[in-house]
Every structure is written in structure tokens, then in C-alpha cells.
Amino acid sequence: MKRSIFSVILAGGKGTRFWPLSRSLRPKQLLRILSPKTLIRETAERMFPLAGPDYTLVVTVAEQLKDLARELRGVPRGNFIAEPEGKNTAPCLGLAALEVAARNPDGVMVVVPADHWVADPRTLRRTLRHAVRLAATGDHLVTIGIRPDYPETGYGYILKDRSLPSDKIPSAALVKRFQEKPDAPTARRLIRRGALWNSGIFVWRAAALIESLRRYQPAIAGLLEKIEAATAGKSLTRPTPRLGRVIAREYKKMPSISVDYAVLEKAAADAKVVTLEATFGWSDIGSWSAVHRMMHRDDDGNAANGKWLGLGAKNCLIHAPDRLVVLLGIEDAVVVDTPDALLVGDLKRAQEVRELVEELKKRGLGSYTVK
């Protein structure tokens, strides 16, 4: 009997949010931020009890493939799908859906980002098993919503519609609509209305995603059909030279668009998206300020990795594995020391590090963003 559950790990991050520690060739998922293990290894290991290494697919970009395969030696080399170029999540999940459907036409994809943090993996897996049962019975696209702890402005939100009656799948509801990252007052209003954080964790049958792309994104679906026609029974994970050329040619024509915009927002309007509310302790670790929030802090609110001394320092984050860093009378700061670059900034503006990386490139300093 063919295995029906496939974990699909999205691992195409560019390494901009955690500069200077992360770079394009050392992206966030390969960092050891909150434990001795890399984020992607933690992700894979908490998913193995659900699908197992042989049914774990890793979707990444070509330049990161070698490092990711080395990090996840337990995952067969034939389970890595390399995008010719980054095109956001809709095209790459379309590729993954083709691969899953080829292995099992009834296969269910459990899609998880490679670089998130989960406090309670058992509860996560229990929630995902509920989602798999729901997705396997029809064409529902299931997203996992997180009950908010505070009015976060860096996350998207899910607004729920009517609940789905089910004794076996608790807390399931149709999605009314998605809300992009709000300002603080809007985030507070959303929480009062019972909105959930959009975790970016999805569950659906591969065939259901392919059909949704045909309906809502016919251009993407048409290009995927050309790729599928060229496979001739070959795997997308080990393409022949000819298939590789076809993938590169058709992929170049793909729009760069997230699966949220491409499919989920439209499918929600057609009552085809379901959310499961979950409380397993979650963060997308999207900035240095998120790391500070999750780390152990001293009585003055400081959190640190490495050598440091603070005199009057309050509410700071320090990452200094090699050199001593001394903070004198500084508050709300992030300090990240690496061999070739030093970041000193306002912890409250940590979301702007991505913009800082773009500015480095504009000023001819792009070499500091690579490795």
C-alpha cells in the first residue's frame, strides 16, 4: 500500500532577516539560533513521526541544495526538489504537488516552513493528523491557525467563518478571509474578533492543490502541465538533462507569487479553505526581536548568546560567539557580531533588517550578504 502522507518542507529562504548572521548561502534555516540544532533539522525531526524520512520532501533553491542535503542526511537525496530560481511559494508547491501526485495520486501534502519554532511537537502532530483526515476526504485546503498571544504586526491573520460540525476534528472552521500584516490597532481589533495568526502550515491533497491552481491560476497550471508532460515518468528530484532544461524554461515564465495570494484568498471566497485553531506554541522567528522574546532573559530583560558584559544595559539582545561585547547604558538594542560584519540597531526596528540588506546591495556592499 502506498503511503498517503507526505511532509513538504519549504526551505528556500534568502537569509535577509537575520543579517549579518544569515546570508544568502547561509540562510535562516541553517542557523542554530535557539538550540544546538539548525532550524531545518528541528523541523524535519518533529515531522518524521508523522511521515518518516522517506516521505519527506524538501523544496529549496538550487544554490542551497548541497548544504541542505548535507544537513538532512536522513532524508533520501532523491527527496530534494530544487527550484531553478526562487519564485515564492505557489510555483514551488505546484512542483511539489506534481511529485507527490506521481508517487501517490491520493497523496496528502503537509506543508511546513523550514525555519519556524514549535514548543509542543506532539500537539502539532496531533493537529496535523486532524488536518490530514479533513483534507483526505475532499477538496478542502486546510491551514493551521494559531491562537494569538499578543497583537503581533509581523504576522498575517485568519478570520474565521462558521464552524464545521465534527466530533473527531475539533476547532475546524471555514475561513472567511485572510488579513495581511496589520498595524497594531488593527491587530488588537482582529484578536478581539477571534482572528488567528496565519502560521503558513498547510495540509491538502496534491490533486486538490493542482486543481485549485487550474481554477485560480491557469497560467501557473499550464506551465506545470508542460513540466509534467516532460517528466515521462521521471522524478522531479533527479531530472534528466532534458527535463532539467524544460523545468528551467517553464519555471522562468512563472510569476513570483505566494500560495496565499495565488490560491487561498480566492478559494476562501468559494468556501474551500478550512482552518484548525491550534495552541502548540509557535513562532515564525521572523526577526531578532522575536528571538529576544523567546530566549531566557535576565532581570534587566537582556538575552545573550556568547560573551558579553552589560553595565546599565536593559532589554537588549546580544549574539557574540567569538568576541567580548560590552554594553554601557544601552536599552532596547540588538548587537550581532560576526567575523566580517557587526550589526548594532534598535530592537524595536528589527523587522527592517531585510531593508538594510537591500541597501547594502544598492551601495555596492552586496558581498556582505552572500556568505
Buried (B, 14 or more C-beta within 10 A) or exposed (E): EEEBBBBBBBBBBBBBBBBBBBBBBBBBBBBBBBEEBBBBBBBBBBBBEBBBBEBBBBBBBEBBBEBBBEBBEEBBEEBBBBBBBBBBBBBBBBBBBBBBBBBBEEBBBBBBBBBBBBEBBEBBBBBBBBBBBBBBEEBBBBBBBBBBEEBBEBBBBBBBBEEBEEEEBEBBBBBBBBBEBBEEEBBBEBBEEEBBBBBBBBBBBBBBBBBBBBBBBEEBBEBBBEBBEBBEEEBBBEBEEEBBEBBBBBBEEBBEBBBBBBBBBBBBEEEBBBBBBBEBBBBBBBBBBBBBBBBEBEEEBBBBBBBBEBEEBBBBBBBBEEEEBBBEEBBBBBBBBBEEBEBEBEBEBBBBBBEBBEEBEEEEEEEBBEE
